[in-house]
Amino acid sequence: MKFFKNLFNSFLKIFGFRIENINPRVRNNSFNEIIKVLLNESSWTSRNINKENPVINKEFIFFDVGAHLGQTIKRFRNISSKVLTYSFEPIKDHYELLVKNFGSDKKIKIFNLALSDKSVQRLIFKHPYGSSSFFDLDKDMSSVKRRFIGEKVSREENVKTQTLDDFCEKNKISKIDFLKIDTQGHEYEVLLGAQNLLKKNNVKIIEFEYIIGTTYLNRNQNFHLIFKLLLEHNYFQIAIDRPGNFIADDEYQINTIFVNGLIYNKIINYHKLKTGKEIFQIGKKLIVK
């Protein structure tokens, strides 16, 4: 293999090119790698443009809204060992499991609470296959039928809601480095309850799941409202995690990342720092001399 690589490089050298194997800065659109790059301020200098992602050695505040069984808590640990996590889960037995599994970690704070646009008590649906939402399932959809085994009815539970602004004010939190929202159709309301933080651009990175399919009853498409709200507060979309479509998948959903204006401008400046002679490919870099 090395022989053929050298032979091919010798051929390209005639025309002023060479191929160099590297680990890409952001691997295959991995959201974890994207978050690492965004949080590392040293990434945004001309010296570090082509380097591996540096290790995060600074403490960050992450908010996990819709913690479920702790999948994102584990994910946060993979991003950095220096993360202070605020985790929110409204379903009581899920919350108790989170406390059992993660409660001894002083860097993880767990709250039996739903974040929303108002601080009230309201009903939430706990669905038979484990997820929960403020919307009931449409049991006529094929994806829902496939998941219903045994128990056929979603259970209602009374939960406490609070706005993100109120929570941060009461807990003296002025800034959030990374806000992840997975609330099964309630993302817009969570953001409505965070407008004081958003106005000040005090949330650096926002990642949320958006459901395009029709898994839930009485849920309207509202991505345009989310987009409008974030744009009004100077937040910009930079990534979507996967392709797909509603025709092929009746529960099709995506994850997307928005960043505040400061980080967005750093990304723009990062691209301006590049020489313009580099062409990046997955796993390889073609460099023009």
C-alpha angles and dihedrals in degrees: 000000000000090000092055091045091053091045092051092046090051089054093048091047089067088065096040099261138114135183120226126188113226141157105255119242090238112029115221094323091303107177091210090057090046091052091049092053093046093051095047107083090188088066091072099068127095088240093062102037095107099032130106115268107280120234115267105243100168128084115253134188114233125185118207107196109187100021096178105175099345103273092137093046088060090045092053089054089056091053094051141343089216098069125127104206127202106194125192125196122162100191107091101217091046089050091050091051090051091052090049093050102036108013094101092060108094090204092062120072115188125199130190091220143110118223115222144140093281137039102235144111116267143159122265128188120237106201125216095247094054108266124110134207143163084243126072120233123262097235092194092068115101094230090055093047090054092055099046106096119156105335110061104183132073113233121229122224130185110234138179118244129198135176119251090233092056093046093051093046092051092046095043094241111152101173139030120201098195127015116190117188124190107159103141099248099339097094096109092055091050090054092046087058091053101054096119090057092043094050089057092043086236092146108074102190130018123192120179140167117237122196114216095173128077104250092132133059122239094008116136127206104259106162089117089059092049091047092048093048094050094044090051088058094046099259121142134200115240108163146026118192107216145008123238143116143235093242092065097036125032090197095044112158138167138202118224137184128221125184133196122257095263094057092041090057090049089056090051091049090047090059091047090053092058114096095236089236096092124094113192122209131176106282095350140066125212109204122199112211 
